[in-house]
Amino acid sequence: MSGDSSGLRRAFAAGMLAGLRVVWPVLSVLLGAVATLGLVIGRLEGWSVQESIYFAFVSGLTIGYGDFAPKTGLARVLAIVIGICGVLLTALVAAVAVKALTAARERGDGDA
């Protein structure tokens, strides 16, 4: 039983890496967009680079602690765009994970 489990984990990890290699161009554009928009918002709001990147990824990953919040209208609109990019980023990684798990399970069923 333990051998089946470790084989499934290995197949999942291999499928996950293969899937991430395929979608990496899209992932890198989304990550770059989140970081860039965060820096723009930080410039508009007078935040440091660290605060800007922190805000961007906390907002993009839909955690949104609220310790930084944009006050200007343009910064708020850009924060919405960060949120959309974050949802797309999360959905893309989840889709790759589901595909990898499905493929790993199908491969495991075929071995039995």
N, CA and C of each residue as an Amber inpcrd file, in Angstrom:
protein
   336
   0.8210000  -1.1880000   0.0000000   0.0000000   0.0000000   0.0000000
   0.8680000   1.2550000   0.0000000   1.9480000   1.2390000   0.7850000
   2.8330000   2.3820000   0.8570000   3.5100000   2.6310000  -0.4840000
   3.8380000   1.5790000  -1.2050000   4.4440000   1.7140000  -2.5220000
   3.5090000   2.3920000  -3.5040000   2.2010000   2.0770000  -3.4290000
   1.2200000   2.7110000  -4.3010000   1.1430000   4.2050000  -4.0300000
   1.1810000   4.5540000  -2.7570000   1.0800000   5.9520000  -2.3540000
   2.2860000   6.7590000  -2.8310000   3.4780000   6.2210000  -2.6610000
   4.6620000   6.9720000  -3.0790000   4.7320000   7.0460000  -4.6110000
   4.2670000   6.0130000  -5.2910000   4.2200000   6.0650000  -6.7520000
   3.2470000   7.1230000  -7.2410000   2.1140000   7.2400000  -6.5570000
   1.1280000   8.2630000  -6.8980000   1.7010000   9.6540000  -6.6660000
   2.4100000   9.8270000  -5.5430000   3.0300000  11.1270000  -5.2520000
   4.0730000  11.4850000  -6.3020000   4.8860000  10.4990000  -6.6920000
   5.9050000  10.7570000  -7.7130000   5.2670000  11.1050000  -9.0540000
   4.2360000  10.3800000  -9.4210000   3.5460000  10.6500000 -10.6850000
   2.8820000  12.0280000 -10.6500000   2.3030000  12.3810000  -9.5020000
   1.6850000  13.7000000  -9.3550000   2.7330000  14.8020000  -9.4820000
   3.8610000  14.6400000  -8.7830000   4.9170000  15.6560000  -8.8270000
   5.4510000  15.8130000 -10.2570000   5.6500000  14.6970000 -10.9380000
   6.1390000  14.7570000 -12.3200000   5.1100000  15.4450000 -13.2190000
   3.8420000  15.1140000 -13.0510000   2.7900000  15.7430000 -13.8400000
   2.6480000  17.2260000 -13.5330000   2.8130000  17.5770000 -12.2670000
   2.7280000  18.9790000 -11.8560000   3.8670000  19.7800000 -12.4930000
   5.0810000  19.2530000 -12.4280000   6.2150000  19.9470000 -13.0400000
   6.0520000  20.0740000 -14.5530000   5.5840000  19.0090000 -15.1830000
   5.3670000  19.0530000 -16.6340000   4.2970000  20.0940000 -16.9860000
   3.2350000  20.1260000 -16.2170000   2.1640000  21.0950000 -16.4740000
   2.6210000  22.5260000 -16.2430000   3.4040000  22.7360000 -15.1760000
   3.8980000  24.0830000 -14.9070000   4.8640000  24.5500000 -15.9930000
   5.6310000  23.6170000 -16.5570000   6.5120000  23.9900000 -17.6780000
   5.6950000  24.4660000 -18.8740000   4.5420000  23.8630000 -19.0860000
   3.6990000  24.2430000 -20.2200000   3.0790000  25.6260000 -20.0030000
   2.5890000  25.8890000 -18.8010000   1.8910000  27.1510000 -18.5390000
   2.8120000  28.2360000 -17.9880000   4.1200000  27.9410000 -17.8920000
   5.0330000  28.9100000 -17.3050000   4.9930000  30.2800000 -17.9870000
   4.9060000  30.3810000 -19.3070000   4.8290000  31.7240000 -19.9080000
   3.6410000  32.5410000 -19.3840000   2.4990000  31.9080000 -19.2470000
   1.3220000  32.6130000 -18.7410000   1.5020000  32.9490000 -17.2680000
   2.0150000  31.9970000 -16.4950000   2.2570000  32.2500000 -15.0750000
   3.2270000  33.4040000 -14.8770000   4.2920000  33.4350000 -15.6600000
   5.2870000  34.4930000 -15.4850000   4.7150000  35.8580000 -15.8640000
   3.8660000  35.9120000 -16.8810000   3.2160000  37.1850000 -17.2340000
   2.3050000  37.6410000 -16.0940000   1.5340000  36.7160000 -15.5360000
   0.6460000  37.0800000 -14.4250000   1.4320000  37.5340000 -13.2030000
   2.4970000  36.8040000 -12.8580000   3.3300000  37.1970000 -11.7150000
   3.9700000  38.5620000 -11.9560000   4.4590000  38.7770000 -13.1750000
   5.0510000  40.0620000 -13.5090000   4.0420000  41.1920000 -13.4500000
   2.8240000  40.9200000 -13.9210000   1.7690000  41.9360000 -13.8860000
   1.4150000  42.2980000 -12.4490000   1.3020000  41.3020000 -11.5880000
   0.9740000  41.5680000 -10.1850000   2.0750000  42.4120000  -9.5430000
   3.3220000  42.0260000  -9.7560000   4.4420000  42.7680000  -9.1540000
   4.5210000  44.1920000  -9.7080000   4.3970000  44.3330000 -11.0200000
   4.4800000  45.6570000 -11.6390000   3.3470000  46.5660000 -11.1820000
   2.1410000  46.0380000 -11.1880000   1.0010000  46.8400000 -10.7300000
   1.1440000  47.2090000  -9.2580000   1.6900000  46.2980000  -8.4720000
   1.9370000  46.6070000  -7.0570000   2.9190000  47.7490000  -6.9000000
   3.9590000  47.7430000  -7.7130000   4.9380000  48.8330000  -7.6560000
   4.3310000  50.1630000  -8.0990000   3.4760000  50.1150000  -9.1130000
   2.8050000  51.3420000  -9.5620000   1.9020000  51.8770000  -8.4510000
   1.1390000  50.9950000  -7.8450000   0.2630000  51.4120000  -6.7450000
   1.1030000  51.9660000  -5.5960000   2.1940000  51.2800000  -5.2840000
   3.0640000  51.7530000  -4.2030000   3.6130000  53.1350000  -4.4810000
   3.9610000  53.3980000  -5.7440000   4.4680000  54.7260000  -6.1180000
   3.3750000  55.7770000  -5.9310000   2.1580000  55.4340000  -6.3590000
   1.0350000  56.3690000  -6.2130000   0.7050000  56.6440000  -4.7460000
   0.8730000  55.6220000  -3.9120000   0.4870000  55.7310000  -2.5040000
   1.6420000  56.1330000  -1.5800000   2.8650000  56.1580000  -2.1260000
   4.0090000  56.5350000  -1.3040000   4.5240000  55.4080000  -0.4170000
   4.3230000  54.1740000  -0.8350000   4.7910000  53.0240000  -0.0650000
   6.2010000  52.6450000  -0.5040000   6.8900000  51.8840000   0.3420000
   8.2040000  51.3600000  -0.0310000   8.0220000  50.2090000  -1.0340000
   9.1300000  49.7970000  -1.6330000   9.0820000  48.6870000  -2.5890000
   8.5820000  47.4150000  -1.8910000   9.0810000  47.1540000  -0.6930000
   8.6570000  45.9550000   0.0410000   7.1660000  46.0020000   0.3630000
   6.6980000  47.1540000   0.7980000   5.2730000  47.2900000   1.1000000
   4.4230000  47.1130000  -0.1590000   4.9150000  47.6280000  -1.2680000
   4.1770000  47.5350000  -2.5300000   4.0560000  46.0900000  -3.0040000
   5.1670000  45.3560000  -2.9690000   5.1520000  43.9480000  -3.3850000
   4.2990000  43.1250000  -2.4220000   4.4420000  43.3900000  -1.1350000
   3.6250000  42.7030000  -0.1260000   2.1410000  42.9330000  -0.4110000
   1.7590000  44.1860000  -0.6070000   0.3650000  44.5090000  -0.9040000
  -0.1140000  43.7660000  -2.1460000   0.7170000  43.7810000  -3.2060000
   0.3120000  43.1760000  -4.4690000   0.0260000  41.6860000  -4.3130000
   0.9180000  40.9610000  -3.6530000   0.7230000  39.5190000  -3.5660000
  -0.3060000  39.1210000  -2.5120000  -0.4180000  39.8870000  -1.4450000
  -1.4720000  39.6050000  -0.4670000  -2.8350000  39.8650000  -1.1010000
  -2.9310000  40.9200000  -1.8860000  -4.1980000  41.2240000  -2.5730000
  -4.4480000  40.2430000  -3.7090000  -3.4030000  39.9310000  -4.4630000
  -3.5500000  39.0350000  -5.6120000  -3.9180000  37.6210000  -5.2230000
  -3.4520000  37.1910000  -4.0650000  -3.7950000  35.8460000  -3.6070000
  -5.0950000  35.8380000  -2.8090000  -5.8130000  36.9390000  -2.8800000
  -7.1380000  37.1510000  -2.2830000  -7.1500000  36.9830000  -0.7710000
  -5.9960000  37.1750000  -0.1500000  -5.9430000  37.1530000   1.3110000
  -6.3820000  38.5150000   1.8200000  -5.7350000  39.5630000   1.3320000
  -6.1280000  40.9380000   1.6260000  -6.2230000  41.2610000   3.0950000
  -5.1120000  41.2570000   3.8060000  -5.1210000  41.5320000   5.2460000
  -5.6800000  42.9050000   5.5790000  -5.5310000  43.8730000   4.6880000
  -6.0730000  45.2040000   4.9310000  -5.1240000  46.1410000   5.6360000
  -3.8800000  45.7070000   5.8820000  -2.9370000  46.6080000   6.5370000
  -2.4210000  47.6690000   5.5780000  -2.5390000  47.4350000   4.2640000
  -2.2740000  48.4440000   3.2530000  -3.5030000  48.5190000   2.3680000
  -3.9710000  49.7350000   2.1290000  -5.1380000  49.9130000   1.2690000
  -4.9310000  51.1690000   0.4320000  -5.1230000  51.0590000  -0.8680000
  -4.9550000  52.2430000  -1.7150000  -6.0360000  53.2790000  -1.4430000
  -5.6510000  54.5370000  -1.5230000  -6.5980000  55.6280000  -1.2510000
  -7.0280000  56.3360000  -2.5390000  -6.1400000  56.3890000  -3.5420000
  -6.4790000  57.1080000  -4.7760000  -7.3310000  56.2300000  -5.6840000
  -8.0980000  56.8770000  -6.5330000  -8.9900000  56.1460000  -7.4450000
  -8.2420000  55.2500000  -8.4110000  -7.1760000  55.7550000  -9.0180000
  -6.4030000  54.9570000  -9.9660000  -5.7770000  53.7450000  -9.2740000
  -5.2510000  53.9480000  -8.0880000  -4.6470000  52.8320000  -7.3460000
  -5.6910000  51.7730000  -7.0050000  -6.8860000  52.1930000  -6.6990000
  -7.9590000  51.2310000  -6.4040000  -8.3380000  50.4170000  -7.6400000
  -8.3870000  51.0750000  -8.7910000  -8.6910000  50.3610000 -10.0420000
  -7.5860000  49.3490000 -10.3360000  -6.3320000  49.7580000 -10.1510000
  -5.2120000  48.8440000 -10.3780000  -5.2280000  47.6850000  -9.3810000
  -5.6850000  47.9470000  -8.1720000  -5.8060000  46.8710000  -7.1790000
  -6.8450000  45.8390000  -7.6180000  -7.8840000  46.2860000  -8.2770000
  -8.8780000  45.3500000  -8.8210000  -8.2390000  44.4770000  -9.8970000
  -7.4180000  45.0910000 -10.7420000  -6.7280000  44.3330000 -11.7860000
  -5.7860000  43.3060000 -11.1470000  -5.1120000  43.6960000 -10.0540000
  -4.2640000  42.7440000  -9.3230000  -5.1060000  41.5700000  -8.8320000
  -6.2800000  41.8510000  -8.3100000  -7.1670000  40.7830000  -7.8320000
  -7.5590000  39.8270000  -8.9410000  -7.8610000  40.3610000 -10.1050000
  -8.2220000  39.5110000 -11.2540000  -7.0390000  38.6470000 -11.6710000
  -5.8540000  39.2620000 -11.7550000  -4.6420000  38.4920000 -12.0950000
  -4.3950000  37.4010000 -11.0650000  -4.6130000  37.7120000  -9.7920000
  -4.4070000  36.7200000  -8.7330000  -5.3630000  35.5470000  -8.8350000
  -6.6150000  35.8400000  -9.1570000  -7.5890000  34.7580000  -9.3300000
  -7.1980000  33.8860000 -10.5170000  -6.7830000  34.4950000 -11.6120000
  -6.3350000  33.7290000 -12.7790000  -5.1100000  32.8830000 -12.4440000
  -4.1830000  33.4510000 -11.6990000  -2.9750000  32.7400000 -11.2880000
  -3.3300000  31.5180000 -10.4380000  -4.1740000  31.7210000  -9.4590000
  -4.5960000  30.6300000  -8.5850000  -5.3480000  29.5570000  -9.3700000
  -6.2330000  29.9750000 -10.2550000  -7.0090000  29.0210000 -11.0530000
  -6.1080000  28.2020000 -11.9750000  -5.1030000  28.8430000 -12.5410000
  -4.1910000  28.1450000 -13.4390000  -3.3880000  27.0810000 -12.7010000
  -2.8820000  27.4320000 -11.5350000  -2.1210000  26.4550000 -10.7410000
  -3.0390000  25.3150000 -10.2880000  -4.2660000  25.6470000  -9.8800000
  -5.2100000  24.6070000  -9.4690000  -5.5530000  23.6810000 -10.6320000
  -5.7250000  24.2390000 -11.8180000  -6.0390000  23.4200000 -12.9890000
  -4.8930000  22.4670000 -13.3150000  -3.6730000  22.9640000 -13.2260000
  -2.5110000  22.1060000 -13.4750000  -2.4530000  20.9950000 -12.4320000
  -2.7350000  21.3210000 -11.1750000  -2.7030000  20.3160000 -10.1090000
  -3.7760000  19.2500000 -10.3220000  -4.9790000  19.6600000 -10.6940000
  -6.0560000  18.6970000 -10.9380000  -5.6990000  17.7930000 -12.1120000
  -5.1550000  18.3740000 -13.1680000  -4.7470000  17.5840000 -14.3350000
  -3.6590000  16.5860000 -13.9510000  -2.6860000  17.0210000 -13.1590000
  -1.6030000  16.1360000 -12.7340000  -2.1220000  15.0120000 -11.8510000
  -3.0280000  15.3340000 -10.9360000  -3.5850000  14.3040000 -10.0490000
  -4.4260000  13.3080000 -10.8310000  -5.2290000  13.8020000 -11.7610000
  -6.0500000  12.9160000 -12.5880000  -5.1750000  11.9710000 -13.4100000
  -4.1470000  12.5250000 -14.0180000  -3.2360000  11.6970000 -14.8250000
  -2.5030000  10.6770000 -13.9560000  -2.0820000  11.0880000 -12.7710000
  -1.3700000  10.1710000 -11.8620000  -2.3030000   9.0430000 -11.4120000
  -3.5330000   9.3640000 -11.1020000  -4.4890000   8.3380000 -10.6680000
  -4.8220000   7.3830000 -11.7970000  -5.0010000   7.9050000 -13.0070000
  -5.2890000   7.0460000 -14.1610000  -4.1140000   6.1290000 -14.4500000
  -2.9090000   6.6410000 -14.3210000  -1.7170000   5.8300000 -14.5350000
  -1.6350000   4.7430000 -13.4680000  -1.9980000   5.0890000 -12.2310000
  -1.9780000   4.1170000 -11.1340000  -3.0390000   3.0270000 -11.2990000
  -4.2230000   3.4100000 -11.8230000  -5.2790000   2.4240000 -12.0480000
  -4.8930000   1.4490000 -13.1480000  -4.1680000   1.9360000 -14.1210000
  -3.7450000   1.0740000 -15.2270000  -2.7100000   0.0550000 -14.8020000
  -1.9330000   0.3560000 -13.7410000  -0.9080000  -0.5590000 -13.2600000
  -1.4900000  -1.7260000 -12.4740000  -2.6710000  -1.5220000 -11.9060000
  -3.2480000  -2.5480000 -11.0140000  -3.7890000  -3.7290000 -11.7540000
